[in-house]
Amino acid sequence: MIINTVTDLRRECDRQGCHWFGKDEMRYFSTRVRDKIYKGKY
């Protein structure tokens, strides 16, 4: 699943637990979401 929005991210986070996204998973996120994560906006 490609994560394009923070809503998608939250949904996956709820489903799998927030610990699941690490360096490997970052490639599934769109640049916009990735930027928000890195800037601590999520």
Buried (B, 14 or more C-beta within 10 A) or exposed (E): EEBBEBEBBEEBBEEEEEEEBEEEEEEBBBEEBBEBBEEEEB
